[in-house]
Amino acid sequence: MADELKRLYRPGQDFSLTHFYANAEDRLQAMYPANTTVQATIRQILQRHRDEGLVRFNGNGQYTYLGRDVQPPARRVTPLAQAAYDLAARITAETKIAASDYLAVARADDPERALAELLSGRHASPTFYALHRRGRLDLSFERLAIDDSARFKLHSSLVSAAAHRLDYYESDGDV
């Protein structure tokens, strides 16, 4: 929540609870797919942040972001981890399927290794299966690994594994 507030607002900026929901709820749902009461959790954490001095409650669902750091500094997020997080958030928002294995790549200490494990497995990921059951072929991670390999400095074996999976599943491979 503190990261989302920092991402959306600058210190001293006013915001509404409705605006925060509209701009952060899907991302938070993707981060915590088991949470079935995201809006209630947001309100609860905003109360805690109010008590800690990160936000000021102005009444009627209106807040001011004060920008004080109430948490230890977050670990450095690599471009690959951010891309995996964005992908997980997009999949969850579009399909209402929790992309928890995609999110695991984003949260991993070594996102490239986590992506390699996801792509080099003999079977598709749980997110892939869930999307496939809904009639959607999702090869986003495979395309991400191939298209952005230079930007993420991915090892060639990982790019090869992604290309192999992409070829296999796009050629009507058995899931």
Residue frames as a rotation matrix with the C-alpha (Angstrom) as fourth column:
MET 1
0.570 0.821 0.000 0.00
0.821 -0.570 0.000 0.00
0.000 0.000 -1.000 0.00
ALA 2
0.427 -0.471 -0.772 2.76
0.154 -0.804 0.575 2.46
-0.891 -0.364 -0.271 0.88
ASP 3
-0.666 -0.694 0.274 4.40
0.347 0.038 0.937 1.75
-0.661 0.719 0.216 -2.48
GLU 4
-0.185 0.688 0.702 1.12
0.970 0.015 0.241 2.29
0.155 0.726 -0.670 -4.31
LEU 5
0.745 0.431 -0.509 0.56
0.553 -0.826 0.109 5.60
-0.374 -0.363 -0.854 -2.51
LYS 6
0.000 -0.856 -0.516 4.08
0.029 -0.516 0.856 6.69
-1.000 -0.015 0.025 -3.39
ARG 7
-0.672 -0.219 0.707 3.59
0.644 0.298 0.704 5.58
-0.365 0.929 -0.059 -7.02
LEU 8
0.016 0.847 0.532 0.33
0.969 -0.144 0.200 7.51
0.246 0.512 -0.823 -7.40
TYR 9
0.878 0.455 0.151 0.78
0.378 -0.851 0.364 10.67
0.294 -0.263 -0.919 -5.35
ARG 10
-0.225 -0.924 0.308 3.41
0.355 -0.372 -0.858 13.22
0.907 -0.084 0.412 -4.44
PRO 11
-0.533 0.003 -0.846 3.77
0.846 -0.038 -0.533 14.49
-0.033 -0.999 0.018 -0.84
GLY 12
-0.782 0.322 -0.534 1.03
-0.056 -0.889 -0.455 16.98
-0.621 -0.326 0.713 0.00
GLN 13
-0.807 0.489 -0.332 -1.29
-0.413 -0.065 0.908 15.77
0.422 0.870 0.254 -2.77
ASP 14
-0.305 0.816 0.490 -4.95
-0.710 0.148 -0.689 15.18
-0.635 -0.558 0.534 -1.94
PHE 15
-0.826 0.141 -0.547 -6.71
-0.345 0.640 0.686 12.08
0.446 0.755 -0.480 -3.21
SER 16
0.110 0.921 0.373 -10.02
-0.993 0.085 0.082 10.33
0.044 -0.380 0.924 -2.79
LEU 17
-0.276 -0.100 0.956 -10.62
-0.402 0.916 -0.021 6.77
-0.873 -0.390 -0.293 -1.74
THR 18
0.736 0.626 0.257 -12.48
0.019 0.361 -0.932 6.26
-0.677 0.691 0.254 -5.03
HIS 19
0.678 -0.568 -0.466 -9.45
-0.709 -0.339 -0.618 7.47
0.193 0.750 -0.633 -7.02
PHE 20
-0.314 -0.834 0.453 -7.15
-0.905 0.407 0.122 5.16
-0.286 -0.372 -0.883 -5.09
TYR 21
0.132 0.446 0.885 -9.46
-0.103 0.895 -0.435 2.18
-0.986 -0.033 0.164 -5.72
ALA 22
0.929 0.346 -0.131 -9.56
-0.138 -0.004 -0.990 2.97
-0.343 0.938 0.044 -9.44
ASN 23
0.585 -0.763 -0.275 -5.78
-0.684 -0.280 -0.674 3.21
0.437 0.582 -0.686 -9.74
ALA 24
-0.422 -0.840 0.341 -4.48
-0.887 0.303 -0.349 0.62
0.190 -0.450 -0.873 -7.29
GLU 25
0.275 0.605 0.747 -7.11
-0.794 0.581 -0.178 -2.04
-0.542 -0.545 0.640 -6.59
ASP 26
0.940 0.103 -0.324 -6.29
-0.294 0.724 -0.624 -4.29
0.171 0.682 0.711 -9.58
ARG 27
0.073 -0.989 -0.129 -2.56
-0.462 0.081 -0.883 -4.12
0.884 0.124 -0.451 -8.86
LEU 28
-0.426 -0.200 0.882 -3.10
-0.905 0.114 -0.411 -4.95
-0.019 -0.973 -0.229 -5.19
GLN 29
0.629 0.698 0.343 -5.48
-0.652 0.714 -0.257 -7.78
-0.424 -0.062 0.903 -6.11
ALA 30
0.726 -0.434 -0.534 -2.77
-0.267 0.537 -0.800 -9.19
0.634 0.723 0.274 -8.38
MET 31
-0.319 -0.902 0.292 -0.25
-0.633 -0.026 -0.774 -9.00
0.705 -0.431 -0.562 -5.56
TYR 32
-0.822 0.129 0.554 -2.58
-0.457 0.431 -0.778 -10.70
-0.339 -0.893 -0.295 -3.08
PRO 33
-0.631 0.581 -0.513 -4.83
-0.469 0.240 0.850 -12.98
0.617 0.777 0.121 -5.15
ALA 34
-0.579 0.419 -0.700 -6.24
0.629 0.775 -0.056 -14.79
0.519 -0.473 -0.712 -2.13
ASN 35
-0.857 0.273 -0.437 -7.60
0.164 -0.660 -0.733 -11.55
-0.489 -0.700 0.521 -0.65
THR 36
-0.447 0.785 0.430 -11.33
0.844 0.210 0.495 -11.46
0.298 0.583 -0.756 -1.40
THR 37
0.669 0.647 -0.367 -11.91
0.736 -0.645 0.204 -8.16
-0.105 -0.407 -0.907 0.42
VAL 38
-0.256 -0.886 0.387 -9.38
0.919 -0.347 -0.186 -5.84
0.299 0.308 0.903 -1.22
GLN 39
-0.017 0.274 0.962 -11.36
0.111 -0.955 0.274 -2.62
0.994 0.112 -0.014 -0.70
ALA 40
0.934 0.357 0.012 -11.90
0.008 -0.054 0.998 -3.36
0.357 -0.933 -0.053 2.99
THR 41
0.436 -0.859 -0.269 -8.20
0.882 0.349 0.318 -4.15
-0.179 -0.376 0.909 3.36
ILE 42
-0.275 -0.489 0.827 -7.30
0.658 -0.724 -0.209 -0.88
0.701 0.487 0.521 1.62
ARG 43
0.457 0.522 0.720 -9.46
-0.156 -0.750 0.643 1.07
0.876 -0.406 -0.262 4.07
GLN 44
0.950 -0.117 -0.289 -7.96
0.311 0.362 0.879 -0.77
0.002 -0.925 0.380 7.04
ILE 45
0.078 -0.997 0.030 -4.38
0.996 0.079 0.045 -0.12
-0.047 0.027 0.999 5.90
LEU 46
-0.108 -0.055 0.993 -5.19
0.358 -0.934 -0.013 3.53
0.927 0.354 0.121 5.16
GLN 47
0.870 0.423 0.253 -6.31
-0.104 -0.345 0.933 3.84
0.482 -0.838 -0.256 8.79
ARG 48
0.656 -0.709 -0.261 -3.01
0.687 0.417 0.595 2.34
-0.313 -0.569 0.761 9.90
HIS 49
-0.217 -0.751 0.623 -1.11
0.910 -0.387 -0.150 4.69
0.354 0.535 0.767 7.58
ARG 50
0.417 0.425 0.804 -3.10
0.055 -0.894 0.444 7.59
0.907 -0.140 -0.396 9.03
ASP 51
0.997 -0.011 -0.080 -2.00
0.081 0.045 0.996 6.57
-0.007 -0.999 0.046 12.52
GLU 52
0.325 -0.944 0.062 1.62
0.853 0.321 0.411 6.25
-0.408 -0.081 0.909 11.33
GLY 53
0.222 -0.186 -0.957 1.57
-0.006 -0.982 0.189 9.66
-0.975 -0.037 -0.219 9.66
LEU 54
-0.710 -0.459 0.534 1.81
0.489 0.224 0.843 8.56
-0.507 0.860 0.065 6.03
VAL 55
-0.505 0.626 0.594 -1.61
0.488 -0.361 0.795 9.98
0.712 0.692 -0.123 5.14
ARG 56
-0.926 0.368 -0.086 -4.02
-0.143 -0.553 -0.821 12.44
-0.349 -0.748 0.564 6.68
PHE 57
-0.455 0.861 0.226 -7.73
0.885 0.412 0.216 11.65
0.093 0.298 -0.950 6.65
ASN 58
-0.994 0.072 0.076 -9.72
-0.069 -0.996 0.048 14.76
0.080 0.043 0.996 5.70
GLY 59
-0.406 0.902 0.147 -13.21
-0.188 0.075 -0.979 13.23
-0.894 -0.425 0.140 6.00
ASN 60
0.535 0.808 -0.247 -15.73
-0.451 0.026 -0.892 11.99
-0.714 0.589 0.378 3.44
GLY 61
0.745 -0.238 0.623 -13.30
0.514 0.801 -0.308 9.60
-0.425 0.550 0.719 1.74
GLN 62
0.805 -0.494 0.328 -10.70
-0.076 -0.635 -0.769 12.34
0.588 0.594 -0.549 1.16
TYR 63
0.677 -0.681 -0.280 -7.04
0.632 0.342 0.695 11.97
-0.378 -0.647 0.662 2.12
THR 64
0.772 -0.617 -0.152 -3.75
-0.621 -0.682 -0.387 13.80
0.135 0.393 -0.909 1.81
TYR 65
0.725 -0.637 -0.263 -0.61
0.580 0.770 -0.267 11.83
0.373 0.041 0.927 1.05
LEU 66
0.924 -0.380 -0.045 2.06
-0.255 -0.699 0.668 13.12
-0.285 -0.606 -0.743 3.43
GLY 67
0.714 -0.624 -0.319 4.88
-0.256 0.193 -0.947 11.11
0.652 0.758 -0.022 1.91
ARG 68
0.160 -0.667 0.727 6.61
-0.981 -0.028 0.190 10.12
-0.107 -0.744 -0.659 5.10
ASP 69
-0.198 -0.320 -0.926 8.44
-0.485 0.853 -0.191 6.82
0.852 0.412 -0.324 4.91
VAL 70
0.300 0.395 0.869 6.81
-0.953 0.162 0.255 4.43
-0.040 -0.904 0.425 7.37
GLN 71
0.978 -0.007 0.209 8.35
0.015 0.999 -0.035 1.23
-0.208 0.038 0.977 6.07
PRO 72
0.037 -0.997 0.063 11.90
0.088 0.066 0.994 0.10
-0.995 -0.031 0.091 5.57
PRO 73
-0.150 -0.118 -0.982 13.12
-0.873 -0.450 0.188 0.91
-0.463 0.885 -0.036 2.08
ALA 74
0.822 0.510 0.253 11.83
-0.305 0.770 -0.561 -1.57
-0.481 0.384 0.788 -0.45
ARG 75
-0.049 -0.841 0.539 14.28
0.350 0.491 0.798 -3.84
-0.936 0.228 0.270 -2.20
ARG 76
-0.507 -0.228 -0.831 15.40
-0.612 -0.583 0.534 -2.72
-0.607 0.780 0.156 -5.62
VAL 77
0.448 0.723 0.526 12.94
0.028 0.576 -0.817 -3.89
-0.894 0.381 0.238 -8.26
THR 78
-0.674 -0.713 0.193 14.62
0.162 0.113 0.980 -5.08
-0.721 0.692 0.040 -11.44
PRO 79
-0.515 0.484 -0.708 13.09
-0.834 -0.473 0.283 -4.26
-0.198 0.736 0.647 -14.83
LEU 80
-0.703 0.252 -0.665 12.23
-0.144 0.866 0.479 -7.96
0.696 0.433 -0.572 -15.27
ALA 81
-0.772 0.429 -0.468 10.50
0.620 0.349 -0.703 -8.08
-0.139 -0.833 -0.536 -11.88
GLN 82
-0.566 0.572 -0.594 8.51
-0.295 -0.813 -0.501 -4.94
-0.769 -0.109 0.629 -12.74
ALA 83
-0.570 0.336 -0.749 7.52
-0.782 0.057 0.621 -6.37
0.252 0.940 0.230 -16.13
ALA 84
-0.764 0.282 -0.580 6.40
0.295 0.953 0.075 -9.62
0.573 -0.114 -0.812 -14.46
TYR 85
-0.715 0.509 -0.478 4.42
0.417 -0.238 -0.877 -7.66
-0.561 -0.827 -0.042 -11.87
ASP 86
-0.527 0.509 -0.681 2.76
-0.678 -0.734 -0.023 -5.56
-0.512 0.450 0.732 -14.60
LEU 87
-0.662 0.249 -0.707 1.93
-0.460 0.609 0.646 -8.72
0.591 0.753 -0.289 -16.54
ALA 88
-0.791 0.364 -0.492 0.41
0.583 0.692 -0.426 -10.37
0.185 -0.624 -0.759 -13.47
ALA 89
-0.620 0.563 -0.547 -1.64
0.062 -0.659 -0.749 -7.26
-0.782 -0.499 0.374 -12.73
ARG 90
-0.552 0.397 -0.734 -2.87
-0.824 -0.395 0.406 -7.01
-0.128 0.829 0.545 -16.33
ILE 91
-0.736 0.267 -0.622 -3.83
-0.053 0.893 0.447 -10.69
0.674 0.362 -0.643 -16.55
THR 92
-0.740 0.457 -0.493 -5.66
0.649 0.295 -0.701 -10.53
-0.175 -0.839 -0.515 -13.21
ALA 93
-0.578 0.525 -0.625 -7.46
-0.245 -0.842 -0.481 -7.32
-0.778 -0.125 0.615 -14.13
GLU 94
-0.567 0.322 -0.758 -8.49
-0.817 -0.102 0.567 -8.55
0.106 0.941 0.321 -17.59
THR 95
-0.394 0.316 -0.863 -9.52
-0.252 0.866 0.432 -12.08
0.884 0.388 -0.261 -16.67
LYS 96
0.368 0.437 0.821 -10.15
-0.884 -0.110 0.455 -12.07
0.289 -0.893 0.346 -12.90
ILE 97
0.830 -0.288 -0.478 -7.79
0.323 0.946 -0.009 -15.07
0.455 -0.147 0.878 -12.74
ALA 98
0.813 -0.576 0.082 -5.11
-0.394 -0.442 0.806 -14.63
-0.428 -0.688 -0.586 -10.10
ALA 99
0.722 -0.638 -0.270 -1.78
-0.105 0.285 -0.953 -14.83
0.684 0.716 0.139 -11.92
SER 100
0.911 -0.280 0.302 -0.03
-0.327 -0.045 0.944 -15.99
-0.251 -0.959 -0.133 -8.77
ASP 101
0.494 -0.785 0.373 2.80
0.715 0.611 0.339 -17.84
-0.494 0.099 0.864 -10.53
TYR 102
0.315 -0.355 0.880 3.48
0.638 -0.607 -0.473 -14.75
0.702 0.711 0.035 -12.65
LEU 103
0.785 0.039 0.618 3.49
-0.355 -0.789 0.501 -12.68
0.507 -0.613 -0.605 -9.48
ALA 104
0.862 -0.502 0.079 5.93
0.239 0.538 0.808 -15.14
-0.448 -0.677 0.584 -7.91
VAL 105
0.227 -0.789 0.571 8.44
0.937 0.017 -0.349 -14.25
0.266 0.614 0.743 -10.63
ALA 106
0.367 -0.024 0.930 8.01
0.084 -0.995 -0.059 -10.56
0.926 0.100 -0.363 -9.79
ARG 107
0.839 0.064 0.541 8.55
-0.501 -0.296 0.813 -11.17
0.212 -0.953 -0.216 -6.07
ALA 108
0.824 -0.530 -0.201 11.48
0.546 0.837 0.031 -13.58
0.152 -0.135 0.979 -6.41
ASP 109
0.527 -0.745 -0.410 14.91
0.016 -0.473 0.881 -12.62
-0.850 -0.471 -0.238 -5.14
ASP 110
-0.703 -0.704 -0.102 16.20
-0.157 0.014 0.987 -13.72
-0.693 0.710 -0.121 -8.56
PRO 111
0.240 0.931 -0.273 13.41
-0.519 -0.115 -0.847 -13.03
-0.820 0.345 0.456 -11.08
GLU 112
-0.016 -0.290 -0.957 15.41
-0.982 0.183 -0.039 -14.45
0.187 0.939 -0.288 -14.02
ARG 113
-0.940 -0.341 -0.022 15.85
-0.326 0.914 -0.242 -17.76
0.103 -0.220 -0.970 -12.24
ALA 114
-0.457 0.851 0.260 12.17
-0.075 0.254 -0.964 -17.85
-0.886 -0.460 -0.052 -11.26
LEU 115
0.336 0.540 -0.772 11.21
-0.812 -0.249 -0.528 -17.12
-0.477 0.804 0.355 -14.88
ALA 116
-0.458 -0.587 -0.667 13.56
-0.825 0.561 0.072 -19.85
0.332 0.583 -0.741 -16.08
GLU 117
-0.930 0.150 0.336 11.92
-0.069 0.825 -0.560 -22.34
-0.362 -0.544 -0.757 -13.73
LEU 118
-0.012 0.993 -0.122 8.48
-0.292 -0.120 -0.949 -21.30
-0.956 0.024 0.291 -14.96
LEU 119
0.422 0.187 -0.887 9.41
-0.873 -0.179 -0.454 -21.54
-0.244 0.966 0.088 -18.64
SER 120
-0.466 -0.709 -0.529 11.65
-0.817 0.574 -0.049 -24.59
0.339 0.410 -0.847 -18.54
GLY 121
-0.425 0.392 0.816 9.12
-0.485 0.662 -0.571 -26.81
-0.764 -0.639 -0.091 -16.80
ARG 122
-0.968 0.053 0.246 7.67
0.215 0.682 0.699 -29.62
-0.130 0.729 -0.672 -18.86
HIS 123
-0.162 0.985 0.062 4.15
0.985 0.158 0.067 -28.44
0.056 0.072 -0.996 -18.11
ALA 124
-0.184 0.214 0.959 2.38
0.253 -0.933 0.256 -25.13
0.950 0.290 0.117 -18.42
SER 125
-0.971 -0.211 0.117 1.93
-0.028 -0.381 -0.924 -22.94
0.239 -0.900 0.364 -15.36
PRO 126
-0.514 0.821 -0.248 -1.25
0.750 0.290 -0.594 -22.86
-0.416 -0.491 -0.766 -13.27
THR 127
-0.207 0.423 -0.882 -2.08
-0.220 -0.899 -0.380 -19.43
-0.953 0.115 0.279 -14.71
PHE 128
-0.782 -0.129 -0.610 -1.65
-0.621 0.068 0.781 -20.77
-0.060 0.989 -0.134 -18.25
TYR 129
-0.876 0.466 -0.123 -4.00
0.447 0.881 0.152 -23.70
0.179 0.079 -0.981 -17.47
ALA 130
-0.324 0.789 -0.522 -6.61
0.557 -0.287 -0.779 -21.44
-0.765 -0.543 -0.347 -15.87
LEU 131
-0.281 0.173 -0.944 -6.58
-0.587 -0.809 0.026 -19.10
-0.759 0.561 0.329 -18.85
HIS 132
-0.914 -0.113 -0.390 -6.62
-0.387 0.531 0.753 -22.02
0.122 0.840 -0.529 -21.29
ARG 133
-0.708 0.705 -0.034 -9.72
0.661 0.646 -0.381 -23.45
-0.247 -0.293 -0.924 -19.58
ARG 134
0.063 0.725 -0.686 -11.41
0.216 -0.681 -0.699 -20.14
-0.974 -0.104 -0.200 -20.33
GLY 135
0.640 0.206 0.740 -10.44
0.720 0.173 -0.672 -20.40
-0.267 0.963 -0.038 -23.99
ARG 136
0.918 -0.388 -0.080 -7.57
-0.396 -0.893 -0.212 -17.93
0.011 0.226 -0.974 -23.83
LEU 137
0.580 -0.813 -0.051 -4.09
0.766 0.566 -0.305 -18.86
0.277 0.138 0.951 -24.99
ASP 138
0.955 -0.275 0.112 -1.68
-0.297 -0.892 0.342 -16.76
0.005 -0.359 -0.933 -22.98
LEU 139
0.517 -0.856 0.009 1.97
0.838 0.505 -0.206 -16.88
0.172 0.114 0.978 -23.88
SER 140
0.936 -0.044 0.348 2.82
-0.063 -0.997 0.043 -13.48
0.345 -0.062 -0.937 -22.45
PHE 141
0.645 -0.742 0.182 5.85
-0.305 -0.032 0.952 -14.62
-0.700 -0.670 -0.247 -20.47
GLU 142
0.233 -0.552 0.800 7.26
0.757 0.620 0.208 -16.46
-0.611 0.557 0.563 -23.45
ARG 143
0.570 0.039 0.821 6.87
0.688 -0.569 -0.451 -13.38
0.449 0.822 -0.351 -25.65
LEU 144
0.963 -0.221 0.154 8.26
-0.269 -0.801 0.535 -11.14
0.006 -0.556 -0.831 -22.92
ALA 145
0.458 -0.831 0.316 11.37
0.087 0.395 0.914 -13.32
-0.885 -0.391 0.253 -22.60
ILE 146
0.100 -0.399 0.911 11.94
0.955 0.297 0.026 -13.32
-0.281 0.867 0.411 -26.36
ASP 147
0.593 0.254 0.764 11.02
0.617 -0.753 -0.229 -9.73
0.517 0.607 -0.603 -27.23
ASP 148
0.821 -0.220 0.527 12.79
-0.416 -0.862 0.289 -8.09
0.391 -0.457 -0.799 -24.30
SER 149
0.796 -0.525 -0.301 15.71
0.595 0.770 0.231 -10.48
0.110 -0.363 0.925 -23.78
ALA 150
-0.125 -0.890 0.438 18.32
0.654 -0.406 -0.638 -7.79
0.746 0.207 0.633 -24.47
ARG 151
0.105 0.235 0.966 16.67
-0.402 -0.879 0.258 -5.26
0.910 -0.415 0.003 -22.15
PHE 152
0.855 0.292 0.428 16.47
-0.505 0.284 0.815 -7.78
0.117 -0.913 0.390 -19.32
LYS 153
-0.145 -0.984 -0.103 19.88
-0.957 0.166 -0.237 -9.32
0.250 0.064 -0.966 -20.17
LEU 154
0.659 0.492 0.568 18.38
-0.620 0.783 0.041 -12.80
-0.425 -0.380 0.822 -20.16
HIS 155
-0.403 -0.796 0.451 20.57
-0.416 0.599 0.684 -15.85
-0.815 0.088 -0.573 -20.64
SER 156
-0.518 0.145 -0.843 20.28
-0.846 0.055 0.530 -17.39
0.123 0.988 0.095 -24.11
SER 157
-0.943 0.184 -0.278 19.09
0.193 0.981 -0.004 -20.72
0.272 -0.057 -0.961 -22.68
LEU 158
-0.518 0.795 -0.317 16.09
0.302 -0.177 -0.937 -18.95
-0.801 -0.580 -0.148 -21.15
VAL 159
-0.222 0.402 -0.888 15.26
-0.779 -0.621 -0.086 -17.26
-0.586 0.673 0.451 -24.44
SER 160
-0.768 -0.111 -0.630 15.56
-0.521 0.681 0.515 -20.63
0.372 0.724 -0.581 -26.21
ALA 161
-0.865 0.489 -0.115 13.24
0.467 0.697 -0.544 -22.28
-0.185 -0.524 -0.831 -23.70
ALA 162
-0.275 0.780 -0.562 10.71
-0.129 -0.609 -0.782 -19.47
-0.953 -0.143 0.268 -24.21
ALA 163
-0.358 0.085 -0.930 10.94
-0.916 -0.223 0.332 -19.80
-0.179 0.971 0.158 -28.00
HIS 164
-0.947 -0.008 -0.322 10.50
-0.085 0.971 0.225 -23.58
0.311 0.241 -0.920 -27.79
ARG 165
-0.634 0.757 -0.159 7.37
0.496 0.240 -0.835 -23.23
-0.594 -0.608 -0.527 -25.63
LEU 166
-0.206 0.543 -0.814 5.98
-0.518 -0.766 -0.381 -20.52
-0.830 0.343 0.439 -27.89
ASP 167
-0.612 -0.081 -0.787 6.47
-0.769 0.296 0.567 -22.71
0.188 0.952 -0.243 -30.97
TYR 168
-0.966 0.200 -0.165 4.99
0.228 0.959 -0.171 -25.74
0.124 -0.203 -0.971 -29.23
TYR 169
-0.472 0.835 -0.282 1.83
0.456 -0.043 -0.889 -24.08
-0.755 -0.548 -0.360 -27.90
GLU 170
-0.173 0.405 -0.898 1.18
-0.640 -0.739 -0.211 -21.97
-0.749 0.538 0.387 -30.98
SER 171
-0.661 -0.077 -0.747 1.35
-0.684 0.471 0.557 -25.08
0.309 0.879 -0.364 -33.15
ASP 172
0.358 0.933 -0.041 -1.65
-0.764 0.318 0.561 -26.58
0.537 -0.170 0.827 -31.29
GLY 173
-0.672 -0.648 -0.358 0.51
-0.248 0.652 -0.716 -28.46
0.698 -0.393 -0.599 -28.83
ASP 174
0.229 0.753 -0.617 -1.34
0.404 0.503 0.764 -30.52
0.886 -0.424 -0.189 -26.25
VAL 175
0.015 -0.176 0.984 -1.71
-0.657 -0.744 -0.123 -28.64
0.754 -0.645 -0.127 -22.97
